[in-house]
């Protein structure tokens, strides 16, 4: 085996076989409930009711989460069908070397969110300890909370699901209590939570405020819309199932039911917090609306929320990406701690007040990647992948020095366009990225670099679970060695019976 191929064949990046897929529909839905309880959602709700009423904030959130949930389900098929992670798949639209460009951006974004969520979890832990013992040092809490999450994640993906199963119902129950308590406080101030607006706007300004709510919700989850395959490759799905909806049932239920309902609920909590106590930071809101044991229990919600979100949505994707960049010498657990280090170095305690602009920028950069993935996977390759070559330095995805310039050019132009129209960033980025990549790849780059699954669109050779196949790269390599010794060609991996 070429030493360069070693770099592409890190054990943590191998395709996941059918028997190792452990996350069911209910498990993935609970993961979504845990992931969707994020402080960014509190900020969206609190910022929204400064301009438009809560009912419009709710409608904007539902629309945004349903749209991004559908985009997430589309890209989740990559992991479900082929068992491959985001950085491995990105070798197709960006090249074996070019994959690092968008992957590292996604990894840095995930690390940033890990730091932000850990910071607010640590302030909640500090509040609990202050109530119980008088202890007051949020930074010590930050370090201990960060280490605890990182070690938990290093246990593996099944540990993530088991934790989410425990955390999700607790989070929702405490959230319900928080809603009624804050709504009662707002009512005592003669504020109707569904009609109150701090500085009402009308006409075009109201429409813009509504779109900002929609795109802000999409912006946070644009990260997972890009790299959900790093998680979805562990989702159970039936073999030999050609119906797209039935095959992706687990992803559909989680992303189109679990995400919208939970995110909307948390956005409402953020809005009610702002209406009641003029602050959408849930730690501050809770400290002003409760005390004693009740406050300690409610602050526990914040801790559980950040923990469950960080593990599934931030640490796992970031660690997978960093492992891909580092190759076999950088195992998954090392990627986990790199993500934690980066998330701390950015000083997340300084970023929270800039969340909405950050979300719009994230939507601009990452939406283009989602558009490129959609065009590459669905429009050009028709879901077929030459998975063997994804792990070869000299295969079809080497392109020009390891870079697919159709992907890089589309990403650059799409990002500029999306950032220019930041209010509509996700829509602009997705549209420009998908259209530009499709045209450049189909009419220029893939003529120069032929793609086997496009030129020979064979389901039996290039589909995965749909034809009952587990991609076993190790066995494929053994076949290739035997083929070279005997002077015969290696045959594609056969589908499992």
N, C-alpha and C positions, 0 to 999 in steps of 0.2 A: 504494500500500500504506500502510495506517495505520502511523504511526510506532510505535504501541504494538506492532504485529505484529512490527516489527523486533526487539524485545526477545525475542520468542519464537522467532525464526528464526536464531539463531546458527548459522553454517555447521557447527560441530562437533556440532550437535544434530539435523541433518537425518537422515531415515531412511537407513539404509545399503542400497543396491540389491544385488541378488543377485550381480552380477559383482564387487562389492567385498568380498564375504565370503570371507576368506582362511584362517580357522582350521578345520582338519579335525578328525576324531574323535581321531586320535592326537595332534595338536598340542594340543587342549584337554585331553586326559588328561595330557600332560606338563606343561601349565600347572598342573593341579591338583596333580601331584606336587611341583612347585616351590612352589606356594602353601601346601600343607599342612605343609611343614616349618617350623613356627613355634614360638617359645619358649613360647607359651601352652600348647602341647601337652606340652612338657616339664614345665611346672608342674602340669598336670592329672594326669600320671602320678605325679610326686613327691608331690603332696598326697593322691592316691588311696591309695597303699600305706601311708599313715600310719594308715588306718582299716580297709581291706579288702585282701584278697590281690590280687596282680597279675592272676590269671585273671578276677576280677570287674571289675577296672578295664578289662581288654581287652574283656570282653563289654559293659560300659557304653559304652565308646568306639565299638565297632562299631554298637551300637543307636543311639546318638546321631548318629553320622555318616551312617548309612543313612537315618534320619528326616530330618535336615537336608538330605542329598543329594537326597532325593525332593522336598522343598520347593523346593530350588534349581532342580531340573529343571522343576517346575511353572511357576515364575516366569520361567525362561529362555525359555519359549515366546513371551513377549511380544517379546523381541528377535529371536528366530528368525523368528516369523511376520510381524512388522510392521517390523523393522529399527530400532526406536526405543529410546532409552536410558531409564534409570530416571527421571530428573527430568522428561523429556517425558511419559512414561506417567503419572506421578503427578499430572499436570494433570487426569486423569479422576476419580480418587477424592478429590482434594483441591482442585482448581481451579487456574486459571492463576497465581494468586498464592499460594494455599494450598500448592501443591507445594513451596514453599521451606521450609515448616516441617519436614516429615520429611526432606526432601533435605539441608538444612543439618545436621540432627542426624546423618544418615548420613555426611556429609562430614567433620564434626568427629570422629566416631568413627574413620573411616578415617585421618584425619590423626594422631590419637592413636596408632593402631597403627603408622603409618609411623614416628613418633618412637621408640616402644618398640623396634621391630625394628631401626631404624638404630642406636640406642644399643648394643644387644647385638652387632650386627655390628661396630660401632666398637671395642668392647672386645676382640673377637677380632682385628681388624686390629692393634690396639695390641699384643696379645700376640705376633702374628707378627713385627711390627717390632722388638719388644723382644728376641725370640730372635735375629733376624738382625743387628740394629744396636745394640741397647741403648736405642733410642728409647722414651720412655714418656710419652705425652700423649694420653689417650683422646679429649679434646675436639677436638683438631686432627683426629684420625681421624674423629670424628663429622661435623665440617663437610665434610671432603673426601668421605666416603662418601655423605653426604646429597646433595651436589651431583652426584656421579657418577650416582646413581640418578635424580635429577630430570632430568638431561640425557638419560639413556638413555630415559626414558619419553617425553620430548618428541619422540623420533624417530618414535613412532607404535606402534600396536598390533602390527604385524607384527614389529617389533623385540622386543617382549615375548615373542612366541611363539618366535622364534629363540633368544633367551636361555634360555628355559625348556627348550627341546630340549637345550641344552648342559648346563645346570645340574642338571637332574633326575637323570640316571643317576649323575653324580658324587656328588651328595648321598646317594643311596641306598647306593652302594658304600662310602663313608666311614662312613655310619651303621651298616652291617653290621659293619665293623671295630670301631667304638666299642662295639657291643653285646657282642661276644665278649670284648673287653678288659675292660669293666666287669663282665660276668658272671663272668669269671675272678677278678677282684679280690673280688667278693662271695663267691664260693665259697671263696676263701682265708680268709675270715673266718667260714666255716661258716654262711653264709646261703644258704638255698634261695630264689632270686629269685621262684619261683612260689608259695611258701608263706609267706615272711617278711612280717610285718605289724608296724609299729612299736608301735601301741597298738590292738589288735584290738577291734572292737565287734560286737555281735550284735543279733538281733531288729530292732526298728524303727529303731534307730540305724544298723545295717548297711544297711537298705533306703534310708534317707535318704542315706547316703554314696554308695550306688550311683546314686541319682537325681541327686545333685550331679555325678557324673562324666558322666552322660548329658546333663544340661542344660548343663554347662560346655562340652562339645564342641559342642553346638548353639548356645550363646551366641556363641562366636567367629564361627561361620559364618552367624549370623543376619544379619550385615551383607550378605553376598553373596546370601542368600536373598531379601533385599529388592531389591537392585539388580544382580543378575546380568545383567539385560538390557543394561546398559552394555557388557558383554563379549560376551554371547550374540548380539548383533546382528551380530557379525563371524563367527559360526559358520556353516559351509557346511551347507546343507540342500536337499533336492530340491524343485523346483517341482511344483505340482499333486499333492502328496502329502497325502492326507486322513487317513492313519493316524498318530495322534499319536506312537506309539512310533517308527516309522520316520522321521518328520520330526524328532524330537528325539533321534535316536540319538547324535549327538555329545555333547550335554549329559548324556544318561543314562549313557554309558560313563564319562565324566569324573567325574560327581558320585556315581555309585553303585559305581564300582570304584576309580578313581584316588584320590578323597578318602578313603573308609573305610580302604583298605589303608595308604595313606601316613600318615594321621593316627594310626592304631593303632600303627604301627611307631614313630613319634616319641613317642607316649605311653609305650610300653614303654621306650624309651631314657631318658625322664625318670624313670620308676620305677626302672629299674636303676641310674641315676646316684645316685638318693637312697639306694637300698639299699647301694650300694658305698661312696659317699663322703659320705653324709648331706647332699647338696646337689643340687637338681635344676637349678640354673643350669648349662647345658652348658659354658660357658666355665670356670667353677670346677671342674666335674667333670673336664674334659679336662686342666686344668693340674695336677690332683692325681693323674692316672692315666697321664700320658705326659710326654715331655720331648723337647727337641731338634727334629730335623726332623719326627719323627712328630707331635709336638704342633703344629708349624706347619701341617702338612697337615690335621690334624683341625680346627684353628681356621678353616682355609679353608672347611670345611663350614658353619660358622656364618655366615660372610660370604655365601656363595652362597645359603644358606637365607633369610636376611633380604632379600637383594637380590631374589630371584625372587618371594618372597611380597609384598614391598612394591610392586613394579611392577604386578602383576596385580590383587592383592586390595585395595590401598589407594590408590595414587597415581592410577591410571586412573579408578576410581569417584569419588574426591574431586574430581579435576580436572574431570570431566564435570559434576558437580553445581555447582561454583563457576562454571563457564562458563555454565551455565543461569541462575544467579542474576544474573550480571553482564551477560548478553546478548551481542550481537555484538561489543561493544567489549572483551570479556574472552575472548580465544581460549583454546583448550585448553592451550597451553603456559604461559599465565599462571596458569591454574588449578592446573597442576602445581606451580608454585613457591609459590603460596599455601598449598597442602596441606603443603609442606615447611616453610614458615615456622610455620604453626600447630602442626605436630607437634613443632617444636623449642621453641616458647614454653611449652608445657605441662610442660616439664622431665620427659621420659619416664624419666629415670634415677631418679626418685622413686616411680614407679608399680608397678614389677615385683612387689614383695612383696604388692600388693593385687590381683593378677590374677584370682583366683577370684571375689571379690566384684564386681569390674568386669565379668567375663563374665556373671554372673547378672543384673546391672543392664542390661547390653547386651541380653541375651536378653529381658528384660522390655519394654524400649522398642521394640526392633526386631521382636520376634515379633508385636506388634499390627499393625505395618505389613504384615508378610507375610500375616497373616490378612485384612486389609482388601483387599490386592491379590488374594488368592485369591477372595474373595467378589465383588469388582468385576469381575475379568477372566473368571472361569469361571462363577460362579453367576448373575450379572446380565447381563453383556454376551455371554456364551457365546463368548469369544475374538474377537468382532467389535469393531472400533474405528473411530470416525469420525476417522481420522488427520488429515484436512484441518483439522478444528476444533481439534486440539491446538495448532496454530500460529496460531490467530486469537484476538486479545484479546476480540473480541465474539461468539465462537462459543458452542456449547452448554456448553463447560466454563468459561465465565465465572461461572456460577452467581450468587451474591450478592456483587458486588464482587470477584470472582475467587476466592472461597472456597466450597468444598463443605463445609457444616457437618456433614453426615452423617459425613464422613471425620474431621474435626477432633474432633467429640464422641466418636466411637468410639475414636479414638486416645487421647484423654485418659483416658476411663474404663477402657479396656483396659490402659493403662500402669499406672494406680493398682492395678488388680486384680492384674496380673502382679507388680508390685513387692511387694504385700502378701503374696503367696504365692511368694516369691522362689525357693524350692527347686524349685518346679514352674513357674517363670516362663514358659518358652517355651510350654508347653502351655496355660496359663491365658491368656496374652496372645493367642496365635493364635486360640483358641476364642472368647474374649470379643470380640476385634476383628472376626472374621469374622461372627459371629452378629449383633452389634449393628449393624455397617455394613449387612448385608443387610436387616435389618428397617427401619432408618431410611431407607436409600436407596429401597428398593422401595415401602414404604408411606407415605413422607412426601416425601423430597427430590426423587425423580425424578418424582413427580406434579406437583410445583411447577416442576421444570426437566426437561422431556422430553428423552430421549436417543434420537437418531435410530437408532442401531444396536440399541437395545432395542425401540423402537416398530416399526421396520421391519427385522427380523432377516434381512437379505439377505447371503448369503455373497459374491455377486459385487460388492457395493458396499463391504462392510466387512471382508472378510478380505484377507490379504496374500499370502504365498508359497503358501498352500494353493490359491489360484485363479490363481497365476502372476503376481501383481501386485507391482510395485515402486512404493512411494509416492513420487512425485516432487513435492514441495511447490512447487518453483520453477515447473514447468510448470502446476501447478494454479492458481497465482496469475496466470499469463499468461492462462489460459482465463477466469478470473474477470474480468480487465480487459476482455478482448474482449467477454465477455457483457454487462458493464455498458454498453459503448459501443454495442453493437448492440441492447440491450434484451432479450437472451435470457439464459437461465439456463446457468451452466457445468455441464457434465456431469461425473460422477465419473470419476477417472482409470481408464482401461481396463487390464485385465490384459494383461501381455505375452504374446505368442504362445509 
